[in-house]
Amino acid sequence: MNDTKGRDFLSLKDYSSKEIMAYLNLAIDMKRNRADYRNALLGKNLAMIFQKPSLRTRVSFQIGMSELGGHALYISPNEIQLGKRESVKDVAMVLSRYADGIMARVFSHDDVLELAKYSDKPVINGLSDLLHPCQGMADYLTILERFGDFDGLRLCYVGDGNNVCHTLMYGAAKLGVEMIIACPKGYEPSAEIVEETTRDGLDLRIVNDPLIGARDSNVIYTDTWVSMGQEGDEEKRLREFKGFQVNSGLLDIASDDCIVMHCLPAHRNVEITDDVMDGKRSAIFDQAENRLHAQKAILALNL
């Protein structure tokens, strides 16, 4: 895994199955033996660019760097105004002179790509409109912990074919997980990513009925129906996603060992009911915790 040093972490598609498993196995060891890694990034600094507010991304990266002996600097939206007050190129070139790595949580995926192009230090995609690879690593870490391996697993994603869905698709293609996406018509994932991942071996079905998707699935995963920046379409989206709620009825037809996942923040009793979110099948807060451990593995191997 030495060849990951200095590499950007922009998408799971950039990494082999073997590399992804190495990250996951390291994350498991870091979770079990936290004290053993307290000097892994001693003296290293991470610059964190935020265009969007965040609970999990900010706290997990900041605590993660601290637990590895390094330091993380939070840069708020108003401090840079990425691409407005200062060009993305100039921000990348300046920050890479100061810091050992850059984490960026942005609106446009093009901004992450441009940061990576002009930074001579590794850039980590903390979220973009296209992908959410750090979340995906935490998700597959959680699945691995629950099931022990990925053999024969079926993951049903219910909801909008968004950045989280795209990342799960890339991960499923690499790890051999069967995937069913249940979404309303017009909310399917990117056709380009569908083509790319199926060419890479993903066993994928896209349906417009969550009851079809959930049947015999080992994982049911959902996300908010209205993401940040989509508030103007809220009424339309709530109407069109009606019937795609993850509830006890959906779990009744899933596999007996089925777990429920949500990347948070959740709108309780909208896309997921309270009883499911807080129920015994929920892995949602394990997922949230695993952002810390998955990202520590990425930081340790790439910075």
Secondary structure, DSSP 8 states (H G I E B T S, - for coil): -GGGTT--B--GGGS-HHHHHHHHHHHHHHHH-GGGGTTTTTT-EEEEEESS--SHHHHHHHHHHHHTT-EEEEE-HHHH-BTTTB-HHHHHHHHHHH-SEEEEE-S-HHHHHHHHHH-SS-EEEEE-SS--HHHHHHHHHHHHHHHSS-TT-EEEEES---HHHHHHHHHHHHHT-EEEEE--TT----HHHHHHHHHTT--EEEES-HHHHHTT-SEEEE--SS-TT-GGGHHHHHHHTTT--B-HHHHHTS-TT-EEEE-S---BTTTB-HHHHTSTTB-HHHHHHHHHHHHHHHHHHH-
